[in-house]
Amino acid sequence: LYQQLNTGQTDHQQKRTQIVHADLGLTKVTWERRVAEPLLPLILFSSPAQFSLLVLSAGLGFILFGLLFYAPLLLQGGYGLRPPTAGLLITPLVVFITVGSIINGRTITRLRRPTLMLYFGLVLLTIACLGMVFIKKTDPHWHSVLYATIAGTGVGRRRRVIVRPLSILPTVMNTTKGVTNKPAVRSSRT
């Protein structure tokens, strides 16, 4: 959209582009239904639990892309920091994804309702994203480090709860297609 605004396209050209994209999306969905081995199996969207996990993981991907890619650019271009300094301010985000995941792995087995970790991670991630949005050029660097640390911990808390159930989807999909992961049983007769 931003590129279309910069290229000077008229409203008519933008609407035509949107119609072409909608038509391509509809064509892809109808093609995926007919293919024996689709790239994106539509069975993933049949269960509400699987669909919510897919939406959560897609949202997490967009947030991580924004934080890991655009936050350093904001710190460099918007606040005039050098690239090494901007990289050091974002490093706690990556480090605390691992720390949050380790903490979550230790605590999630002891909880009666492990889905609470999703909400806790979401709250931490929301606080960090709002903090990153409202940070000013005059704020000290430790504010950026604090928000990056909170964001990393929040992502780590959500990641293990989302990724683990998604890892069983290939097994679920194979069993619905009649394929099993069991080894063949050999007959004792020779």
Disulfide bonds with the S-S distance in Angstrom:
none
